[in-house]
Amino acid sequence: MGRCAGLSPEPPARGTLDRMPHRPAGEEDPVADLIRAAMRAVLDDRAAVVASIHDAVANYAPEAVRDDPALVAEIERSNLAVLTHFLSSMERDPRGEVEPLLTPETIDFTSAVMRRGIRDVTTAYFHAGLERASQSVMNSVFVLSPPADVMREAFEVMLAAGQRYSARSVAAIRAAADAERGRRSASATRLDTVVAVLAGEGIDEPGTSLRLGFRIDQPLVGCIAWTAPGTAAAEGMLTRAVSGIAEALGTRPPLVVPASAASVWAWLPIAEPVDSGRVLSALGDTTARVAFGGPGEGIDGFRITHRQAAEAQRVMHRAGAWPTVATHGETRVAAFAGNDERAVAAFLAAVLGDLAGAAPELRATLLAHINLGFDTKRTAATLDLHRNTVLARTQKARSLLPAGDDPPWMQIALALDLARWWPAALEAAAEPRRDAS
């Protein structure tokens, strides 16, 4: 484990880390007993510790990693696997060697970031995670109030084990990721080319099209498809899902590039915005979620439509399990709002009033009614509702808005759109009114 300023003792003198003493079998070992108790305490609270580690690791991760919900989910899985392995190994044998953890979680994450030209993040990831884990273990040690000499030796043993584990794990995982990359050279080459284009490197369109086997000088729409980490054969399922979408939209085969173990990037050769309803029908019962950018063309369009798809993906991730499919056009307002949840919650509370805490169907019906020019017949047809149901819902929704003779309908529509994509902000906006009632 890494050092924690203010908590850990001075490290052992140089040359002693690889020869910490082992007690003869059967002899009492209060240091080992203390380490076991501390490791067990942290294992029992591992969910909170993993959340803390994830925050620390996220601070070290490049923006390209932090902004990708699929990679963030893989980091979370990897954090849990790495922490559980280290703590469990130290609990079983406090003075033994903790072997590197080569599981699909850690290799998938490392492979994904290395595919995008990021190598140093693995070292920072381990150091940051083990640093935060060490704080939790040391806090557990202090709670147990052992004798000072026992505590000092326990810290030395754990520090040495953590440093060796970190160094050996980084080397082993990188080697395994490199080997995996070698086995998938064709898709890795395509991803290298895509990453270079997205990074704005000097790329010529004809050469790029040749390397990708896909013309990028044509109209296209970017797409990101992903699923839950650990889904069996996720890459194949996602690739088939994107191909099925292209077929349903009546276009030629798309460019599909594996971006991580649980996500793919794709570009569909179409010139019009994607219809979410047609895509949803094409997905059927797969577990894939799909985000789309707007139409683009050429290298600049290739970059922009992918960036728009990534923005839509982040909005979908923030919204929770709903929806399965979304486009840049549908999520543009929520993406533009940024990440200031408190500011959004304050805006929703001020504009929506009691409607913020009302039934979701009231907000959905009122939003559709506003967007359709307050045309009750069109709203009923769009939502597949009876005209009287639309009238009843909109009247009820309007009665819950803050009082005023001239409602600010543009702001209300904006707030209603934000509310459906930002459930946490909506909950925060409704909470004070629930408390008051």
C-alpha positions in Angstrom: 0.0 0.0 0.0 1.1 3.6 -0.6 2.2 5.9 2.2 -0.5 8.1 3.8 0.9 11.4 5.1 0.3 11.8 8.8 -0.7 8.2 9.3 2.0 5.9 8.2 5.3 5.6 10.0 8.7 6.3 8.3 9.3 3.5 5.8 11.9 0.8 6.5 15.5 1.6 5.5 16.4 0.9 1.9 17.0 -2.8 1.3 14.7 -4.1 4.0 11.4 -4.1 2.1 12.1 -7.4 0.4 13.1 -9.3 3.6 10.4 -8.6 6.2 10.7 -11.3 8.9 8.5 -14.4 8.9 7.7 -16.0 12.2 8.3 -19.7 12.7 5.1 -21.8 12.3 3.1 -22.1 15.6 4.8 -19.0 17.2 2.5 -16.2 18.4 2.5 -13.3 15.9 0.6 -10.3 17.2 1.6 -8.3 14.1 -0.1 -10.9 11.8 -3.1 -11.0 14.1 -3.4 -7.2 13.9 -3.1 -7.2 10.1 -5.8 -9.9 9.8 -8.2 -7.9 12.0 -7.6 -4.7 10.0 -8.0 -6.4 6.7 -11.2 -8.0 7.8 -12.6 -4.7 9.0 -11.9 -3.1 5.6 -13.3 -6.1 3.8 -16.5 -5.8 5.8 -16.8 -2.1 4.6 -15.5 -2.6 1.1 -18.3 -0.9 -0.7 -17.6 2.5 1.0 -13.8 1.9 0.6 -14.2 1.1 -3.1 -16.2 4.3 -3.6 -13.4 6.3 -1.9 -10.8 4.5 -4.1 -12.8 5.2 -7.2 -12.9 8.9 -6.5 -9.1 8.9 -6.0 -8.4 7.0 -9.1 -10.8 9.2 -11.1 -8.8 12.3 -10.1 -5.7 10.7 -11.7 -7.4 9.5 -14.9 -7.1 11.5 -18.1 -10.2 13.3 -19.3 -10.6 10.8 -22.1 -11.1 8.1 -19.4 -13.2 10.1 -17.0 -15.7 11.2 -19.7 -16.4 7.7 -20.9 -19.1 6.0 -18.8 -18.2 2.5 -20.1 -14.6 2.9 -19.0 -15.7 4.4 -15.7 -17.8 1.3 -15.1 -14.8 -0.9 -15.9 -12.7 1.1 -13.4 -15.3 0.4 -10.7 -15.3 -3.3 -11.4 -11.5 -3.4 -11.4 -11.3 -1.4 -8.2 -13.5 -3.9 -6.4 -11.5 -6.9 -7.8 -8.1 -5.4 -6.9 -9.1 -4.3 -3.4 -10.8 -7.6 -2.5 -7.8 -9.6 -3.8 -5.2 -7.6 -1.8 -7.2 -7.5 1.4 -8.2 -11.2 1.2 -4.6 -12.3 0.5 -3.2 -10.3 3.4 -5.8 -11.6 5.7 -5.0 -15.2 4.8 -1.2 -14.7 5.0 -0.2 -11.3 6.5 3.5 -12.0 5.9 3.1 -13.7 2.5 3.5 -12.4 -1.0 0.4 -11.0 -2.8 0.4 -12.2 -6.4 -0.6 -9.9 -9.2 -4.3 -10.0 -10.0 -4.7 -11.0 -13.7 -8.5 -11.0 -14.1 -10.7 -9.9 -17.0 -11.6 -6.7 -15.1 -8.1 -5.4 -14.8 -6.9 -6.6 -18.2 -10.0 -5.2 -19.9 -9.5 -1.7 -18.3 -5.8 -1.6 -19.1 -6.3 -2.8 -22.7 -9.0 -0.2 -23.2 -6.9 2.8 -22.1 -3.8 1.5 -23.9 -5.8 1.2 -27.1 -6.4 4.9 -26.8 -2.7 5.7 -26.5 -2.7 6.1 -22.7 -0.1 3.9 -20.9 0.9 5.8 -17.7 -2.6 5.7 -16.2 -2.1 2.1 -15.0 0.7 3.1 -12.6 -1.1 6.2 -11.3 -4.3 4.1 -11.0 -2.6 1.5 -8.7 -0.8 4.1 -6.7 -3.9 6.2 -6.1 -6.1 3.3 -5.3 -3.6 1.6 -2.9 -2.9 5.0 -1.3 -6.6 5.4 -0.5 -6.9 1.8 0.6 -4.0 2.3 3.0 -5.8 5.1 4.7 -8.8 2.8 5.4 -6.5 -0.1 6.7 -4.5 2.3 8.9 -7.7 3.8 10.3 -8.8 0.3 11.2 -5.5 -0.4 12.9 -5.8 2.8 15.0 -9.3 1.8 16.1 -7.9 -1.6 17.3 -5.4 0.4 19.6 -2.5 -2.1 19.5 0.8 -1.6 21.3 3.0 1.0 19.5 5.7 -1.5 18.5 3.2 -4.0 17.1 1.5 -1.2 15.2 4.8 0.1 13.7 5.8 -3.3 12.5 2.3 -4.0 11.0 2.6 -0.7 9.1 6.1 -1.7 7.8 4.8 -5.2 6.7 1.8 -3.7 4.9 3.8 -0.9 3.3 6.3 -3.4 1.9 3.6 -5.8 0.7 1.7 -2.9 -1.0 4.7 -1.5 -2.8 5.7 -4.9 -4.2 2.1 -5.8 -5.1 1.7 -2.5 -7.0 5.0 -2.7 -8.9 4.5 -6.4 -9.9 0.8 -5.9 -10.8 1.4 -3.0 -13.1 4.1 -4.9 -15.0 2.0 -8.1 -15.2 -1.2 -6.4 -16.3 0.6 -4.3 -19.0 2.3 -7.4 -20.3 -1.1 -9.2 -20.5 -2.8 -6.2 -22.1 0.0 -6.0 -24.7 -0.4 -9.7 -25.5 -4.2 -9.2 -25.8 -3.6 -6.3 -28.1 -1.3 -8.4 -30.3 -3.9 -11.1 -30.7 -6.4 -8.5 -31.9 -4.1 -6.6 -34.2 -6.7 -5.8 -36.9 -9.2 -4.1 -34.6 -6.3 -2.5 -32.7 -5.0 -0.9 -35.9 -8.4 0.5 -36.7 -8.7 1.9 -33.2 -5.2 3.5 -33.4 -6.3 5.2 -36.6 -9.6 6.4 -35.1 -7.9 7.7 -32.0 -5.4 9.7 -34.2 -8.3 11.2 -36.2 -10.3 12.1 -33.0 -7.1 13.7 -31.5 -6.8 16.0 -34.4 -3.5 14.6 -35.7 -2.5 15.3 -39.3 -4.5 12.7 -41.1 -5.3 12.7 -44.8 -8.8 11.6 -45.7 -7.9 9.1 -48.5 -5.2 7.4 -46.4 -7.5 7.2 -43.4 -10.4 5.8 -45.4 -8.0 3.2 -46.8 -6.8 2.1 -43.4 -10.3 2.0 -41.9 -11.9 0.3 -44.9 -14.6 3.0 -44.6 -15.0 6.3 -46.5 -15.0 9.2 -44.1 -15.6 11.8 -46.8 -19.2 10.7 -47.0 -22.2 11.8 -44.8 -22.1 9.9 -41.5 -23.5 9.7 -38.0 -21.4 8.8 -35.0 -22.7 6.1 -32.6 -21.5 4.7 -29.2 -23.0 1.4 -28.1 -22.2 -0.1 -24.7 -23.5 -2.6 -22.1 -22.8 -3.5 -18.5 -19.2 -4.5 -17.7 -18.8 -8.3 -17.5 -21.5 -9.0 -20.1 -20.6 -12.2 -21.8 -19.3 -11.8 -25.4 -20.2 -8.1 -25.2 -18.1 -7.0 -28.2 -19.8 -9.4 -30.6 -23.2 -8.5 -29.2 -22.6 -4.8 -29.6 -21.2 -5.2 -33.1 -24.2 -7.2 -34.2 -26.5 -4.6 -32.6 -24.9 -1.7 -34.5 -25.0 -3.7 -37.7 -28.7 -4.4 -37.1 -29.4 -0.7 -36.6 -27.7 0.1 -39.9 -29.8 -2.5 -41.6 -33.0 -1.2 -40.0 -32.1 2.3 -41.2 -31.5 1.1 -44.7 -27.9 2.0 -45.0 -24.6 0.4 -45.9 -22.5 -1.5 -43.3 -21.1 0.9 -40.6 -17.5 1.3 -39.3 -17.4 -0.5 -35.9 -14.4 -0.2 -33.6 -14.1 -1.9 -30.2 -13.4 0.8 -27.7 -13.3 -1.2 -24.5 -14.5 -4.6 -23.3 -18.1 -3.3 -23.0 -18.3 -0.6 -25.6 -17.9 0.0 -29.3 -17.6 3.2 -31.4 -19.3 3.3 -34.7 -20.0 5.5 -37.7 -23.1 4.9 -39.9 -23.1 6.2 -43.5 -26.3 8.2 -43.3 -27.0 11.9 -43.9 -30.1 12.4 -41.7 -30.5 12.5 -37.9 -31.3 9.1 -36.4 -34.9 8.2 -35.5 -34.7 6.8 -31.9 -37.9 4.8 -32.4 -36.6 2.8 -35.3 -33.3 2.1 -33.5 -35.2 0.9 -30.4 -37.2 -1.5 -32.5 -34.0 -2.8 -34.2 -32.3 -3.5 -30.8 -35.0 -5.9 -29.7 -34.2 -7.5 -26.3 -30.4 -6.9 -26.3 -28.8 -5.2 -23.3 -27.1 -2.6 -25.5 -27.6 1.1 -24.9 -26.9 3.4 -27.9 -26.1 7.1 -28.2 -25.9 9.0 -31.5 -24.4 12.2 -32.7 -25.7 14.4 -35.4 -24.9 14.1 -39.1 -21.4 15.1 -40.2 -19.1 14.7 -43.2 -15.3 14.5 -43.7 -12.7 14.3 -41.0 -14.2 17.3 -39.1 -17.6 15.7 -39.2 -16.2 12.4 -38.1 -14.8 14.0 -35.0 -17.8 16.2 -34.2 -20.4 13.5 -34.6 -18.4 11.2 -32.3 -18.1 14.0 -29.7 -21.8 14.6 -29.8 -22.5 10.9 -29.3 -20.2 10.9 -26.3 -22.1 13.9 -24.9 -25.3 12.0 -25.3 -23.8 8.9 -23.7 -22.8 10.9 -20.6 -26.3 12.4 -20.3 -27.8 8.9 -20.6 -25.4 7.6 -18.0 -26.5 10.4 -15.6 -30.2 9.7 -16.3 -29.8 6.1 -15.0 -31.2 3.0 -16.7 -33.6 5.0 -18.9 -33.4 5.4 -21.9 -31.9 2.7 -24.1 -31.5 5.0 -27.1 -30.9 8.7 -27.3 -29.6 11.2 -29.8 -27.6 14.4 -29.6 -30.7 16.4 -30.5 -32.6 14.9 -27.6 -29.9 15.4 -25.0 -28.4 18.7 -26.3 -30.0 20.9 -23.6 -29.0 18.6 -20.7 -25.5 18.3 -22.1 -25.3 22.1 -22.4 -26.3 22.5 -18.7 -22.9 21.0 -17.7 -22.3 19.3 -14.4 -23.5 21.7 -11.8 -26.3 19.7 -10.2 -27.0 22.3 -7.5 -27.5 25.0 -10.0 -29.8 22.9 -12.1 -31.8 21.8 -9.1 -32.3 25.4 -8.1 -33.5 26.3 -11.6 -35.9 23.4 -11.6 -37.3 24.3 -8.2 -37.8 28.0 -9.2 -39.4 27.3 -12.6 -41.4 24.1 -11.9 -42.5 24.7 -8.3 -44.7 21.8 -7.1 -44.6 20.2 -10.5 -41.0 19.1 -9.7 -42.3 16.6 -7.2 -45.4 15.5 -9.1 -46.1 12.3 -11.1 -43.7 12.0 -14.1 -46.6 11.6 -16.6 -47.7 15.1 -15.8 -44.4 16.6 -16.7 -44.1 14.5 -19.8 -47.5 15.4 -21.1 -47.0 19.1 -20.4 -43.6 19.1 -22.2 -45.1 17.4 -25.3 -48.0 19.8 -25.2 -45.6 22.8 -25.2 -43.4 21.4 -27.9 -46.4 20.7 -30.1 -47.7 24.2 -29.9 -50.3 23.5 -27.2 -52.2 21.4 -29.8 -54.2 18.9 -27.7 -55.1 16.7 -30.7 -51.5 16.3 -31.8 -50.3 15.8 -28.3 -52.8 13.0 -27.8 -51.8 11.3 -31.0 -48.1 11.6 -30.2 -48.4 10.2 -26.7 -51.2 7.7 -27.7 -53.6 9.2 -25.2 -57.2 10.2 -25.2 -57.8 13.9 -25.7 -59.5 14.2 -22.3 -56.5 12.6 -20.6 -54.2 15.2 -22.2 -56.5 18.0 -21.0 -56.7 16.7 -17.5 -53.0 16.2 -17.2 -52.0 19.5 -18.6 -54.5 21.4 -16.4 -53.2 19.6 -13.3 -49.6 20.3 -14.3 -50.3 24.0 -14.9 -52.0 24.2 -11.5 -48.7 23.0 -9.8 -46.5 25.6 -11.5 -45.6 28.8 -9.6 -48.4 31.3 -9.7 -48.4 33.9 -12.5 -50.6 35.3 -15.2 -48.0 34.8 -17.9 -46.1 31.6 -17.5 -42.5 31.6 -19.0 -43.2 28.7 -21.3 -39.7 28.7 -22.8 -38.2 28.3 -19.4 -40.8 25.7 -18.4 -40.0 23.7 -21.5 -36.3 23.9 -20.8 -36.8 22.8 -17.1 -39.1 19.9 -18.1 -36.5 18.7 -20.6 -33.7 19.0 -18.1 -35.8 17.2 -15.4 -36.2 14.0 -17.5 -32.4 13.7 -18.1 -31.3 14.7 -14.6 -33.3 12.7 -12.0 -30.9 13.6 -9.1 -31.4 17.3 -9.7 -35.1 16.8 -10.0 -35.2 15.0 -6.7 -33.2 17.7 -5.1 -35.6 20.3 -6.5 -38.6 18.5 -5.1 -37.2 17.6 -1.7 -37.7 21.0 0.0 -41.3 21.1 -1.0 -41.9 17.6 0.3 -40.3 18.6 3.6 -42.5 21.7 3.8 -45.6 19.7 3.2 
